[in-house]
Amino acid sequence: ADFDNDGDLDLVVTNQHTPVSIYRNNLRQVDTENSNFLGLTLRGDGTTTHRSALGTRVTLRYMQDDEVIEQFQELTSLSGFSSQGDPRLHFGLADHTGSVEVEIQWYGGKTQLFSMSPNAYYVIEQGS
């Protein structure tokens, strides 16, 4: 999860019989050229897709060095035993700074395409 919303993923470890451990990632403060990202919050329409958008699949595509780079994630609610991850999807783009094609396959619904700029978090509502 990105607790400080700076684009790099931080970590919280809940220990069973000891205090919680929090690890802050400062990568983007040190290396902004090679740590680009794109973050998405998805909201279903509440009719064909649940408002939480669980099960929705997102594919990112962009060109780098004459090659198509593709990343894929599906929105889930669990990430491990007795844990939960950030409900936002986070894609690392390394040194890519150009536009990114985002394909959203809404669970139980249609597919939408967007073109987005890196280094930002976006909120996408189904049908928007």
C-alpha positions in Angstrom: 0.0 0.0 0.0 1.1 3.5 -0.6 0.3 5.1 2.7 1.9 8.5 1.9 0.5 8.7 -1.6 3.9 9.4 -3.1 3.8 6.6 -5.7 6.1 4.1 -4.1 4.7 1.2 -2.1 5.1 1.2 1.7 4.7 -1.9 3.9 2.9 -2.6 7.2 3.6 -5.9 8.9 1.1 -7.0 11.6 2.9 -9.3 14.0 1.0 -11.8 16.1 2.4 -11.0 19.6 4.5 -7.8 19.0 3.8 -4.3 17.8 3.0 -3.5 14.2 6.0 -2.7 12.0 5.8 0.1 9.4 8.3 0.5 6.6 8.2 3.6 4.5 9.6 3.5 1.0 11.4 6.7 -0.1 12.4 5.6 -3.6 10.6 8.4 -5.4 12.4 11.0 -3.3 15.7 9.5 -4.3 15.1 8.4 -7.9 12.3 10.2 -9.7 13.5 9.3 -13.2 13.3 5.5 -12.8 10.3 5.2 -10.4 7.3 6.2 -12.4 3.9 4.7 -11.6 0.2 4.7 -12.3 -2.5 4.2 -9.6 -6.1 3.4 -10.1 -9.2 3.4 -7.8 -12.1 1.6 -9.5 -15.8 2.1 -8.7 -18.4 -0.2 -10.2 -21.8 1.1 -11.1 -23.6 -1.0 -8.4 -25.8 -2.7 -11.0 -23.6 -4.9 -13.3 -20.5 -4.6 -11.2 -20.3 -4.3 -7.4 -19.4 -0.8 -6.1 -16.0 -2.2 -4.9 -15.3 -3.4 -8.5 -14.0 -6.8 -7.2 -13.1 -9.1 -10.0 -12.4 -6.3 -12.5 -9.4 -6.8 -14.7 -7.0 -4.0 -15.8 -4.4 -4.2 -18.5 -1.8 -1.5 -19.0 0.1 -1.1 -22.3 2.8 1.2 -23.4 5.7 1.4 -25.9 9.2 1.3 -24.7 12.3 0.8 -26.9 10.0 -0.3 -29.9 8.5 -3.0 -27.7 4.9 -3.2 -26.3 5.1 -3.5 -22.5 1.9 -5.0 -20.9 1.0 -5.4 -17.3 -2.2 -7.0 -15.8 -3.9 -6.9 -12.4 -7.3 -8.1 -11.1 -8.9 -6.2 -8.2 -9.2 -8.6 -5.2 -9.9 -8.0 -1.5 -7.4 -10.3 0.1 -3.6 -10.5 -0.1 -2.7 -13.0 2.6 -3.6 -14.6 5.9 -5.5 -12.2 8.1 -4.6 -9.3 5.9 -5.9 -6.9 3.3 -4.0 -4.8 0.8 -4.6 -1.4 -0.7 -7.9 -1.4 -2.7 -6.1 0.7 -5.3 -4.2 -0.9 -8.2 -0.6 0.2 -8.5 1.5 -0.3 -11.6 5.2 0.4 -11.7 6.4 2.0 -14.9 10.2 2.3 -14.2 11.6 5.0 -16.5 8.5 5.3 -18.8 7.2 8.8 -18.9 4.8 8.8 -21.9 1.1 8.0 -22.0 -0.2 4.7 -21.0 -3.2 2.8 -22.5 -5.5 1.4 -19.8 -8.0 -1.3 -20.6 -10.6 -2.0 -17.9 -12.7 -5.1 -18.1 -15.4 -4.5 -15.6 -16.6 -7.7 -13.8 -20.0 -8.5 -15.3 -19.9 -5.4 -17.5 -18.2 -3.9 -20.6 -14.7 -3.0 -21.4 -13.4 0.7 -21.3 -10.3 2.2 -22.7 -8.4 5.2 -21.4 -5.2 7.0 -22.1 -3.5 8.3 -19.0 -0.3 10.1 -17.9 2.0 8.5 -15.4 2.8 9.6 -11.8 -0.8 10.0 -10.6 -3.6 8.2 -8.9 -6.9 8.2 -10.9 -10.5 7.4 -9.8 -12.4 5.6 -12.5 -16.1 5.1 -12.3 -17.7 2.4 -14.5 -19.3 4.0 -17.5 -17.5 7.4 -17.1 
